[in-house]
Amino acid sequence: MERSSRDSRPATADESATDEAGAPDLQTYAVLLRTLNSEFNRHAHAFAQRHDLHATDVHALAAILDSTALDGRPMTPSRLAERLNLTSGAVTACLDRLERAGHISRTRDSADRRVVHLVYNPGARALARQYFSPLARSTEATMRQFTPAQLATVADFLHTLNQELTAEASPGRTGG
């Protein structure tokens, strides 16, 4: 079933606020994004508890997993510290825990041995894939309700929002 931009389900209080063109307003987007983030965090924290990890460890695993997709480069400890807003000591402790648990490996760059790449180990990746498969199935089921053009718009929105949020957090850019 394809979903139109105006489906037949009743609007919730969060969805009822729209702009002149009928698009959801900023508060609606904020509520929906916070709710989505809370759901992802709930799943991540449950995974952490089940596998005796810290919440930070799960965020680190996600950053390591996503790094190549985000910018085409493998994750390094210094980039991980920046991404998670942690000190180098906190990142080292996190990586030590993840390495001891078998989730990651640290490998030296072949061109510059001073550079360490963080690798999500295949067995740990399979463990995460299995644990998060219900989340993947829910995502796939939801995606089937939208047209490819609608999904492209959603992906563009999320990509652009992530870029803006990353830029907003950049050193030298101040909020106010």
Phi, psi and chi 1 to 4 in degrees:
 res  aa     phi    psi   chi1   chi2   chi3   chi4
   1 MET       -  126.6  161.6 -177.7  123.8      -
   2 GLU   -89.0  145.4  -72.9 -174.5   -0.3      -
   3 ARG  -103.0  132.0 -178.8  178.3  166.2  119.3
   4 SER   -85.2  170.8   69.5      -      -      -
   5 SER   -67.3  -20.2   59.1      -      -      -
   6 ARG  -124.4   90.8  -64.8  -93.6 -176.3 -150.2
   7 ASP   -83.0  178.5   64.3    5.1      -      -
   8 SER   -90.3   -3.2   60.3      -      -      -
   9 ARG   -72.5  150.1   66.7 -173.8  164.2   80.3
  10 PRO   -66.2  145.8    9.7  -11.9      -      -
  11 ALA   -73.3  139.9      -      -      -      -
  12 THR   -88.1  172.7   65.5      -      -      -
  13 ALA   -59.6  -36.3      -      -      -      -
  14 ASP   -68.0  -27.8  -66.5  -28.1      -      -
  15 GLU   -92.7  -10.2  -64.4  171.2  -37.8      -
  16 SER   -76.2  -20.8   61.6      -      -      -
  17 ALA   -82.8  119.0      -      -      -      -
  18 THR  -133.3  163.0   58.7      -      -      -
  19 ASP   -87.5 -173.1   65.5   13.1      -      -
  20 GLU   -59.5  -31.9  -50.5   79.3   48.0      -
  21 ALA   -85.6   -0.6      -      -      -      -
  22 GLY    88.8    4.1      -      -      -      -
  23 ALA   -82.4  149.0      -      -      -      -
  24 PRO   -57.2  146.2  -23.3   33.3      -      -
  25 ASP   -84.2  176.8   69.3   -2.9      -      -
  26 LEU   -58.0  -42.8  179.9   59.7      -      -
  27 GLN   -62.5  -39.7 -178.7  178.4   -0.8      -
  28 THR   -61.3  -45.4  -60.4      -      -      -
  29 TYR   -61.7  -42.7  -81.0  105.5      -      -
  30 ALA   -60.4  -45.2      -      -      -      -
  31 VAL   -63.7  -45.4  168.8      -      -      -
  32 LEU   -64.3  -41.1  -68.1  169.7      -      -
  33 LEU   -68.1  -40.5  -70.7  167.7      -      -
  34 ARG   -64.1  -40.3  -79.2 -167.0  -57.5  -91.6
  35 THR   -63.7  -44.6  -58.1      -      -      -
  36 LEU   -61.1  -45.5  179.8   63.5      -      -
  37 ASN   -61.2  -41.4 -172.9   54.0      -      -
  38 SER   -62.7  -40.7  -67.1      -      -      -
  39 GLU   -65.1  -44.6  -77.4  -58.0  -54.1      -
  40 PHE   -61.6  -42.7  -78.4  131.9      -      -
  41 ASN   -63.8  -38.0  -78.4  -23.6      -      -
  42 ARG   -60.5  -44.7 -171.4  171.5   59.6   83.0
  43 HIS   -65.4  -42.6  -72.5  -81.0      -      -
  44 ALA   -64.1  -41.8      -      -      -      -
  45 HIS   -67.4  -36.6  -71.8  166.0      -      -
  46 ALA   -65.0  -40.6      -      -      -      -
  47 PHE   -61.9  -44.1  178.5   81.2      -      -
  48 ALA   -60.1  -47.2      -      -      -      -
  49 GLN   -62.4  -44.1  -73.6  178.9  -32.2      -
  50 ARG   -63.6  -30.2  175.4  173.2 -101.6 -171.8
  51 HIS  -111.7   20.2  -61.9  -74.2      -      -
  52 ASP    53.8   46.4  -64.2  -38.0      -      -
  53 LEU  -114.9  158.3  -61.0  170.8      -      -
  54 HIS   -79.8  156.7  -66.9   85.3      -      -
  55 ALA   -58.0  -39.2      -      -      -      -
  56 THR   -60.9  -35.3  -59.2      -      -      -
  57 ASP   -62.0  -41.1  -62.0  -12.5      -      -
  58 VAL   -68.2  -39.5  176.7      -      -      -
  59 HIS   -63.3  -37.9  -68.2  -66.4      -      -
  60 ALA   -65.9  -43.3      -      -      -      -
  61 LEU   -60.1  -42.6  -74.1  170.8      -      -
  62 ALA   -63.6  -41.8      -      -      -      -
  63 ALA   -65.2  -39.3      -      -      -      -
  64 ILE   -65.8  -45.3  -66.9  165.2      -      -
  65 LEU   -61.7  -42.1  178.0   65.6      -      -
  66 ASP   -86.0  -12.4  -64.4  -16.6      -      -
  67 SER   -58.8  -43.9   65.9      -      -      -
  68 THR   -66.4  -39.0  -56.4      -      -      -
  69 ALA   -67.6  -34.7      -      -      -      -
  70 LEU   -74.1  -45.8  -73.0  173.7      -      -
  71 ASP  -136.9    9.3   62.0   13.1      -      -
  72 GLY    75.6   10.3      -      -      -      -
  73 ARG  -123.6  145.3  -60.7 -178.0  -60.6  158.6
  74 PRO   -68.3  153.5   16.9  -22.0      -      -
  75 MET   -74.0  144.6 -175.4   58.1   73.4      -
  76 THR  -121.7  161.0   64.1      -      -      -
  77 PRO   -58.2  -40.1  -29.8   38.1      -      -
  78 SER   -68.8  -39.2   59.7      -      -      -
  79 ARG   -67.3  -35.2  -73.0 -177.8   50.0 -125.5
  80 LEU   -65.3  -42.3 -175.8   62.3      -      -
  81 ALA   -58.9  -43.5      -      -      -      -
  82 GLU   -66.5  -44.4 -178.6 -179.7  -48.7      -
  83 ARG   -62.8  -41.1  175.5   88.9  175.6  117.1
  84 LEU   -94.6   -1.2  -60.6 -179.0      -      -
  85 ASN    57.2   50.8 -163.2   29.3      -      -
  86 LEU  -120.6  158.8  -63.5  173.2      -      -
  87 THR   -73.8  162.6   64.8      -      -      -
  88 SER   -62.6  -35.3   61.0      -      -      -
  89 GLY   -65.2  -41.6      -      -      -      -
  90 ALA   -66.0  -39.1      -      -      -      -
  91 VAL   -66.7  -41.4  165.5      -      -      -
  92 THR   -60.4  -44.7  -61.9      -      -      -
  93 ALA   -62.0  -42.9      -      -      -      -
  94 CYS   -61.2  -48.4  172.9      -      -      -
  95 LEU   -65.5  -36.4  -65.8  175.9      -      -
  96 ASP   -60.7  -44.5  -72.2  -13.2      -      -
  97 ARG   -62.8  -45.3  -72.8 -169.8  -57.2  -90.2
  98 LEU   -65.7  -37.4  -69.3  172.4      -      -
  99 GLU   -69.9  -44.3 -164.7  167.7   39.8      -
 100 ARG   -59.7  -36.6  -89.4 -166.6  -48.8  -86.9
 101 ALA   -80.2   -5.2      -      -      -      -
 102 GLY    85.1   10.5      -      -      -      -
 103 HIS   -79.4  -34.8  -70.1  -80.2      -      -
 104 ILE  -133.7  165.7   65.1  150.7      -      -
 105 SER  -131.0  151.3  -62.7      -      -      -
 106 ARG  -106.6  126.9  -64.0  178.6 -129.9 -158.3
 107 THR  -125.7  148.7   61.6      -      -      -
 108 ARG   -84.2  142.4  -62.2  -82.0  176.4 -174.3
 109 ASP   -66.5  135.9 -175.5  -85.0      -      -
 110 SER   -69.3  -29.9   58.5      -      -      -
 111 ALA   -84.6  -33.7      -      -      -      -
 112 ASP  -137.5  100.1 -176.7  -12.1      -      -
 113 ARG   -63.3  -13.9  -57.0  -74.4  -63.0  155.7
 114 ARG   -73.9  -22.6  -64.1  171.2  -65.1  176.4
 115 VAL   -87.1  130.1  176.4      -      -      -
 116 VAL  -108.2  128.6  174.1      -      -      -
 117 HIS  -102.1  143.4  -67.2  167.0      -      -
 118 LEU  -101.2  125.6  -55.0  173.0      -      -
 119 VAL  -117.7  126.6  178.2      -      -      -
 120 TYR   -77.6  113.9 -156.7  140.5      -      -
 121 ASN   -64.0  142.9  -69.0  -23.1      -      -
 122 PRO   -55.8  -42.2  -25.7   33.8      -      -
 123 GLY   -64.3  -40.2      -      -      -      -
 124 ALA   -70.0  -37.0      -      -      -      -
 125 ARG   -62.4  -41.5 -172.4 -177.4  -66.1 -123.2
 126 ALA   -64.9  -38.8      -      -      -      -
 127 LEU   -61.3  -45.7  178.8   73.0      -      -
 128 ALA   -66.0  -42.3      -      -      -      -
 129 ARG   -59.2  -42.7 -175.8  173.5  -71.8  121.8
 130 GLN   -65.1  -46.0  178.3 -176.8   12.3      -
 131 TYR   -63.5  -42.4 -175.0   87.7      -      -
 132 PHE   -91.1    8.9  -71.1  105.8      -      -
 133 SER   -60.9  -36.0   64.3      -      -      -
 134 PRO   -61.4  -37.5  -25.0   35.2      -      -
 135 LEU   -64.9  -40.7 -175.1   61.9      -      -
 136 ALA   -64.8  -41.2      -      -      -      -
 137 ARG   -63.7  -41.4  -76.4 -168.1  -59.5  -86.9
 138 SER   -62.8  -40.9  -65.5      -      -      -
 139 THR   -64.1  -45.6  -57.6      -      -      -
 140 GLU   -62.8  -41.7  -70.7  170.0  -20.4      -
 141 ALA   -62.9  -40.1      -      -      -      -
 142 THR   -67.2  -42.5  -59.5      -      -      -
 143 MET   -60.9  -33.5  -70.6  174.2   68.6      -
 144 ARG   -66.2  -14.9  -75.3 -168.2  -65.0  -88.4
 145 GLN   -85.7   -1.7  -62.7  177.7   44.4      -
 146 PHE  -124.6  154.4  -65.9   86.3      -      -
 147 THR   -76.7  160.3   66.8      -      -      -
 148 PRO   -56.5  -37.4  -29.5   37.9      -      -
 149 ALA   -65.6  -41.1      -      -      -      -
 150 GLN   -64.4  -42.7  -71.3  171.0  -39.6      -
 151 LEU   -63.8  -37.6  -68.7  171.6      -      -
 152 ALA   -63.0  -39.2      -      -      -      -
 153 THR   -65.7  -43.4  -60.4      -      -      -
 154 VAL   -61.4  -45.2  170.3      -      -      -
 155 ALA   -62.6  -42.6      -      -      -      -
 156 ASP   -61.3  -43.7  -73.5  -15.1      -      -
 157 PHE   -60.2  -50.0  170.0   77.7      -      -
 158 LEU   -65.0  -40.4  -67.2  172.4      -      -
 159 HIS   -61.6  -48.1  176.5   76.5      -      -
 160 THR   -65.4  -40.6  -56.1      -      -      -
 161 LEU   -62.5  -44.3  178.5   59.2      -      -
 162 ASN   -61.3  -41.1  -77.4  -33.0      -      -
 163 GLN   -61.7  -43.7  -75.6 -177.6  -40.0      -
 164 GLU   -65.1  -43.3 -178.6   62.1   26.7      -
 165 LEU   -65.2  -38.5  -67.2  173.7      -      -
 166 THR   -64.4  -43.6  -61.0      -      -      -
 167 ALA   -65.1  -38.2      -      -      -      -
 168 GLU   -62.7  -34.2 -173.9   65.4   36.3      -
 169 ALA   -84.9   -4.3      -      -      -      -
 170 SER   -65.7  146.7  -62.8      -      -      -
 171 PRO   -59.2  140.4  -19.9   28.9      -      -
 172 GLY    93.0  -14.5      -      -      -      -
 173 ARG  -101.8  122.7 -171.4  159.9  171.4 -172.7
 174 THR  -108.0  143.8   58.5      -      -      -
 175 GLY   -92.0  168.8      -      -      -      -
 176 GLY  -164.6      -      -      -      -      -
